[in-house]
Amino acid sequence: MTDTLVPRLPLGQWVDWLVDWVTTTFRPLFRFIKDVLGGVYDGLDAVLASPPFWVVAIVLAVLALLAKNWKLALGSLVGFVVIAGVNQWDNAMETLALVLLSAAIALLVAIPLGIWAARNDRVSAIVRPVLDFMQTMPGFVYLIPTVVIFLTGPVPGIIATIIFAMAPGVRFTELGIRQVDKEVVEAGHAFGATPARILGQIQLPLALPTVMAGVNQVIMLSLSMVVLAGMVGAGGLGEDVVAALQRVDVALGFEAGIAVVILAMFLDRVTAALGERAPVSRALVAARD
Amino acid sequence: MTAPSITPPAGTSAPAEPSTSAPPAPDVAVAVRGVSKVFGRRPAEAMRRLAQGASRDDVKALGTAAVIDASFDVRRGEIFVVMGLSGSGKSTLIRMLNGLLKPTSGQVLIGGENLAATDAKQLRALRRSSVSMVFQHFALLPHRTVLDNAAYPLEIQGVGKAERREKARTAIELTGLGGWEDSLPSQLSGGMRQRVGLARALAADTDVLLMDEAFSALDPLIRREMQEQLIELQQRLGKTIIFITHDLNEAMHLGDRIAVMRDGRIVQIGTAEQILSDPANDYVAQFVADVDRTRVLTASSVMVRPAVVVPVTGGPRQASRAMREAQVPAAFVVDRQRVLRGVVHDDDAVAALKAGQESVEGIVRDAVTPVSPDTPLAEIFAPAAESSLPVAVTDDTGRLVGVVPRVTLLEAMVPPDQPQTDESVPGRQATDPTPDGDAPTDRVAADEGGAR
C-alpha cells in the first residue's frame, strides 16, 4: 500500500549528496581538524600509555583519593590491576585518552551553549530539538559521515563522540542556570551587579552541582560512544570488543568488556564526587552537621 | 457587606496625591507618578483602555494589568508601607522602584532622578548608590559566609576587601548577628537569615531601602521581633523604607503611612489611624475589620474629656457635689496648670467634709499610672484594670489632657460600622458609641467591671 500511496522520499540520497558536497568543499578544513585532533590525541595517549602501568594507576588512584576518599582510591587501584591482569591496560589507556579528549571538547562547546540557551528563550527553543536529534540518532550512524570525511582512525571516532555526547552538557547547564533561585539573581541586579558578575558569582556557582551532573553524563556517553568507535578503527577497548564480536570470542569480549566497566565506574565516581565538592553542595552539607 | 459593589469608579479610586507633572519636593525620596505596568502582548492598547476607566478584568485579553496608575510620594526617613493581598500588584510596584521592572507608563523618581531616563549602566550605578532591597526569601548566596554576603553590595560597588569587610561587620552588628560572621546561611534560622539580608541592604548604605514581604516568611514571634528592630534601626539610621506586606497588622505597626492596594490600584493612602477610622471604601473597611485595633489606635484617638476635675485648692464640699452631679465615685485632682495631682474618692470627700477640712489636698490619693497620648490601646488595658476609674492621659509636662474610660476602651475595639451607614460622622467612629446591637452589652460589661 505505502509504496503506491507515498512516493519514495530520497532523504538518504540528499544527505549523502550533502555530505559529499561538504567533504569536497571543506577538505582543507577537515584535514586541519584531523591533524590537530589526531596530534592532541597522540600526545594524550602517549602521556597515559608510555609510563609503566603502576605509575599511571597510582596517579589515577591518588586523583580518586583527592576527589572523594581512600575507599574509592583503593577500589580504583584494584580495578586497574584487574585491567592490567586481563592484558587490556594499553587499550584502556587509549580509550581513556579518547574519552577525555572528546568529553573535553564536547563540554567546551556544550557549557557556553547551555549558558546562552539559559539566557535566551529563542536560542533554547532552537537548541532543544537539535539536541533531541543528536542524542536519539543511533550513535554509530554518526560514524558513517565522519568516516567519509575523516577516513578511519581515532579522529572520526572523536568527532562522532563529541556530537553524540554533547547533548546532556547543554541541557544540564541550561537547566542548572534556569533553576537558580530567581530572587538571588534579582538580588544581584538590585545591588547593581553587571550581567557578567551575576553569571560568574551567582548563576554559575549555584548551578555548579547540576552542571557537574551534566559533565558526568557527557563523560559516560563519551565512553559508550568511544567503544562503538572501535568499529571504525578508533583503537582502544572498542577494537577488541568489535574483534570479539566478529570472531564470536566470548573470552576476549568479556575481558575487554570488564575493562570498559571498570573504567566507567572510575570516571563516574570521580566526576560525581567533583560535583559534590562544589561550594554550594558543601554549604548544604555543612548545614546538616 | 456584599462584595460586588466594592470596586470604586476609576476616577475616584486612587488618591491622586502628587500631581503628575510637578517636580517632587526636596524632602521626597521616592516619587511615583501615574505608574502602570501591564504584562502581556498588547500593553499599549490595555493602557489606553485603563486610562478610560476600564478595570483589570476588562483588559484581561490584552494583558495582565499588574499596577494601574499608582501615584505617591515617599518622604525622606519615612516608613511607607504598601499593603495588599497577593495579586494586588504590590510586588510588581516595588520592582519598578529600582528598575527591576520597567513601567509601561508613568515615572519613578529616586532622589529626583527619573528611572525611565537611565540606560542600563546608569541604572546599575543608581542601584549601587541609592536603592537597596531586602527579599522575602532572603536571596542570600548559599556558598558565601554571612560576612561575605553582607559585603556583597560593597564588592559590587568596588570597595576594597578590608574596607568592605569592616563595613559589613558593622552592619551585621547593627542587626544583632555579631558572632555569626563566618557561618553559612544554611546554618542559620529563618529570622537570622533575614537579618543577614537586612545587614546586606544596610551595608550598601543607600538612602532608600525596599523591603519585599521581608518578614512574611518568618514565624509570628520572630516577625514581631524583626519589626521592632526595623523600627529601631530606622530611627537610628533615618533610612527611607518602602515596605511591602500582605499583613495588615504588620502594615499598621510599621507604617508611618500606608498605601492599600487592590486589583492593581492604590485605593487609599494614609496613616494607620486614618485608614482604620476613615476607610476610603467598603473594601478597605472590610480589610481593616479584623485588624488588632488596640495596637494601632492610641490614647489620643479615643480619649474623652474627664467628667469631673477637681482643683487641688477646692474644698471637699465642692468635690463631693461635683461627683454626685456627674454620678461618679471619684474625680481627678489637678493644680492650676492642670498638672495631674491624683484622685479624690467620694467617701473620702464626705468624711473630710464631716471632719471640717478646708481643702481636698489632704485626701488626694495617687492616681493610677497615667499614660501618654501616643500609648497604644493595648498598653492601656493593664492600667485600666488597676482601678475602676478612667485612665488619665497626660502630656510630657504631666498635664491632664483627657481620660480613657473603660467603656471607651472596649468600644474602640469594635470596628467602625460600614461607611455608608455612618457617613454623617466620618472619622469619629472610633469614639462614637456604635449604634449596633453589640454595644450595649459591652457597656454593661464595663459597668460590671467597674463595680468590682
Chai-1 contact restraints between the chains, C-beta under 6 A:
chainA,res_idxA,chainB,res_idxB,connection_type,confidence,min_distance_angstrom,max_distance_angstrom,comment,restraint_id
A,E183,B,F135,contact,1.0,0.0,6.0,A-B,restraint_1
A,E183,B,H137,contact,1.0,0.0,6.0,A-B,restraint_2
A,E183,B,A139,contact,1.0,0.0,6.0,A-B,restraint_3
A,V184,B,A139,contact,1.0,0.0,6.0,A-B,restraint_4
A,A187,B,A139,contact,1.0,0.0,6.0,A-B,restraint_5
A,H189,B,L100,contact,1.0,0.0,6.0,A-B,restraint_6
A,A190,B,N98,contact,1.0,0.0,6.0,A-B,restraint_7
A,A190,B,M133,contact,1.0,0.0,6.0,A-B,restraint_8
A,F191,B,P153,contact,1.0,0.0,6.0,A-B,restraint_9
A,F191,B,I156,contact,1.0,0.0,6.0,A-B,restraint_10
A,G192,B,R124,contact,1.0,0.0,6.0,A-B,restraint_11
A,G192,B,R127,contact,1.0,0.0,6.0,A-B,restraint_12
A,G192,B,R128,contact,1.0,0.0,6.0,A-B,restraint_13
A,G192,B,I156,contact,1.0,0.0,6.0,A-B,restraint_14
A,A193,B,I156,contact,1.0,0.0,6.0,A-B,restraint_15
A,P205,B,H143,contact,1.0,0.0,6.0,A-B,restraint_16
A,P279,B,H143,contact,1.0,0.0,6.0,A-B,restraint_17
A,V280,B,P142,contact,1.0,0.0,6.0,A-B,restraint_18
A,V280,B,H143,contact,1.0,0.0,6.0,A-B,restraint_19
A,A283,B,P142,contact,1.0,0.0,6.0,A-B,restraint_20
A,A283,B,H143,contact,1.0,0.0,6.0,A-B,restraint_21
A,A283,B,L184,contact,1.0,0.0,6.0,A-B,restraint_22
A,A283,B,S186,contact,1.0,0.0,6.0,A-B,restraint_23
A,L284,B,S186,contact,1.0,0.0,6.0,A-B,restraint_24
A,A286,B,L184,contact,1.0,0.0,6.0,A-B,restraint_25
A,A287,B,S186,contact,1.0,0.0,6.0,A-B,restraint_26
A,A287,B,Q187,contact,1.0,0.0,6.0,A-B,restraint_27
